[in-house]
Amino acid sequence: VDLIDYRLDYFFSTNEWAKVILLFGLSYVLVVFGAGLLVIGDSDDYDTISEAAWTSWTYVVDPGAQADAPSELIPRAVSLFVTLGGLLVFALLIGIVGESIGEKIEDLKTGKSRVFESDHTLMLNWNDKSIAVIQQIALANESEGGGVMVVLSQLEKEEMEERLENAINTKENPLDLMGTEVVFRQGNPILENDLKKVSANTARAVIALTPPDFDSDEADANMLRQVLALKALDEDFGSDGERHVVVELQDVDNKELIKMVAPDFAEIIVNHDMIGRLMLQCARTPELAYVLDSMMGFEGSEFYFDTWPELYGKTFKEITVRFDEAIPVGFRSEDGDVRVNPLDDDVYQEGEEILVLAEDDDSYEPNDGTYPLTAGDCIGNEEECPIYDAVRPPEKILFCGWRRDMSDLISQLDEFVPAGSELWLLNKIPANMREERLLDGGNKAKLKLKNIIMKNVVGDQIIRRDLKRIWDTNAQGEYTGEKVTLDQFDSILILSDETAMKSGEKGSTSSDSRSLAAVLIIQDMMEKMYQLKKRKFASSPEPIKPPCVPVSEILDTRTKSLLNVANCKGYVLSNQIVSSVMAQVAEEKDINVVLSELFSSDGSETYIRPVEKFVDLDEEDTMSFWDVALKARQYREVVVGYKPADLDYDDAEELIINPPNKSVPRRWKEGDKIVVFSLED
């Protein structure tokens, strides 16, 4: 008996047709058994076995057929027995059909069916950037009437659908899919079968997000396997230059590892590295956060490449004023090299493409080329060119909090600031442990700083008494006697709590709460110090320096409304901007080169200039946007927008990047700001 149970158990667990075989087998036994009894017990009415089998079959499938059975005992007993067996078979049939339908519905609910799509965008894994990525892809697809985005994650399909539905129905910044269909599938993104299930080999682009709840090295190791899985799925993936994968990494040290295994199709976005550079740029110019937010997403103007044969042979200076609805930024050569902010005499060659900032890829075209270039004629004549003092004194910068990649962040800052600048580190880590933390367990080299002098302060950025006592301590934790006050800093950067990097959405909320509290406390303390100085030195002819705007890293976009309510102007929506960058690179892989240059200290970066650098307001204050752009070419700067003095950045949204009416003269005044790409600060 045990052996029979074992054999039956093995048969039913390994054979998907076991239940069907059982159904037909039982029916066959009933028909044959009934037919045999009918022939034996009532041979006068059944001459052949086939006639008896047919009668037995009618008893199996139709319980009412027994009413026509002969009145003798044996035929009626056989009909009753076979009919009861038929009822059992019918019940088994209903059970099998119902279970099969239930399993199919469950497969559909849990996302186990295969996706039959092509030229779609595929997102692998789900983390705190997923909703923002979906929004940006939807914005990119809007001009085409929508598209298809497929998401593969180990989360349950119903959970992902619920999160998407919540994002759509929220009252605060609701998600708008704009005709884009989002298809969810549950599975492991590093398994070949699951990648086939979402048609990864026919996707236009793949966005590979780091899985949540992993430390940085483990997450990057997972992304390496992810790239290899895509390569194994299709050896020709990315070889045509059309398809590519955008890979999110946590540590810049692992970037070369991905490039080693997938140099031809992997576009790498190093999350912490990009956020660090964003924070450093915005800390020194808080208004830059508005500009970068406008530039990175698909809601306003974004980067596009296109070929314009009618402009072949024109210099970049000439092309500067050739698009009414776009801002020329650079060129892409035939072999794929991108030149951002080229020289004025750099000639647009046949086979090259022009890189522009435009609202959409079909929203701009060259004009007739009649606009004069005389506004830039003072090039080479220093007496006619405006004078602008760009000498930068040493800076005092305060970092509140600690990140795992603090060593990289400090190294990046050292590239931006003048020599003799001071960096004060305020966090709860004891001073004697910081050097070891900066080495990251031997993964980082010892810092070799050229421009920065580091100062260590032990304290908590949300405790007022710690912010009042910003005293430098040595490696032994002893006070050196050097101290500063908050109002003496040129820049204050509030870093996201490093524990939030590992805790998903809950950690993001907790980190943002601490950041919000720190911003409010620091702003309040600096304002009180400023008002006290104004009263104390009211008779002094020297103007009192206003306090800087503290800049905070915000992970959750929902915190933005709270910052606005609290009148906090300095913040960087780091996850939002990184998501926008990944979406842009997914749409056009070479945009990664452009954005990498704009975020680095080596190439052209984004700056906000006073209008006085380009316009002598005492001599001539009325000119067009194009005239200002031509004057900026004297300094090899690309003007991409402006902000009038009487408007804040939210009200000037359409002017900050790619403004309209570029050829129409306007009156410039003190306080107007010009947004540029420049090689020099």
Sequence and secondary structure as in RCSB ss.txt:
>XXXX:A:sequence
VDLIDYRLDYFFSTNEWAKVILLFGLSYVLVVFGAGLLVIGDSDDYDTISEAAWTSWTYVVDPGAQADAPSELIP
RAVSLFVTLGGLLVFALLIGIVGESIGEKIEDLKTGKSRVFESDHTLMLNWNDKSIAVIQQIALANESEGGGVMV
VLSQLEKEEMEERLENAINTKENPLDLMGTEVVFRQGNPILENDLKKVSANTARAVIALTPPDFDSDEADANMLR
QVLALKALDEDFGSDGERHVVVELQDVDNKELIKMVAPDFAEIIVNHDMIGRLMLQCARTPELAYVLDSMMGFEG
SEFYFDTWPELYGKTFKEITVRFDEAIPVGFRSEDGDVRVNPLDDDVYQEGEEILVLAEDDDSYEPNDGTYPLTA
GDCIGNEEECPIYDAVRPPEKILFCGWRRDMSDLISQLDEFVPAGSELWLLNKIPANMREERLLDGGNKAKLKLK
NIIMKNVVGDQIIRRDLKRIWDTNAQGEYTGEKVTLDQFDSILILSDETAMKSGEKGSTSSDSRSLAAVLIIQDM
MEKMYQLKKRKFASSPEPIKPPCVPVSEILDTRTKSLLNVANCKGYVLSNQIVSSVMAQVAEEKDINVVLSELFS
SDGSETYIRPVEKFVDLDEEDTMSFWDVALKARQYREVVVGYKPADLDYDDAEELIINPPNKSVPRRWKEGDKIV
VFSLED
>XXXX:A:secstr
 HHHHHHHHHHHHH TTHHHHHHHHHHHHHHHHHHHHHHHH TTT  SHHHHHHHHHHHHH GGGGGGS SSHHH
HHHHHHHHHHHHHHHHHHHHHHHHHHHHHHHHHHHT S    SS EEEES  TTHHHHHHHHHHHHGGGT  EEE
EEESS HHHHHHHHHHHHH SSS    TT EEEEEES TTSHHHHHHTTGGG SEEEE   TT  HHHHHHHHHH
HHHHHHHH TTTTTTSS EEEEEES GGGHHHHHHH TTTEEEEEHHHHHHHHHHHHHHSTTHHHHHHHHHSSSS
 EEEEE  GGGTT BHHHHTTSBSSEEEEEEE TTS EEES  TT B  TT EEEEEESSTTS  B  S S  GG
GTTTT TTTS          EEEEES  TTHHHHHHHHHHHS TTEEEEEEESS HHHHHHHHHTTTTS     S
SEEEEEEES TT HHHHH EEEE TTS EEEEEE GGG SEEEE   GGGGGSHHHHHHHHHHHHHHHHHHHHHH
HHHHHHHHHHHTTT SS        EEEE  TTHHHHHHHTT   EEEHHHHHHHHHHHHHH TTHHHHHHHHHS
SSS EEEEEEGGGT  TTT  EE HHHHHHHHGGGTEEEEEEE TTS TTTTHHHHSS S TTS EE  TT EEE
EEES  
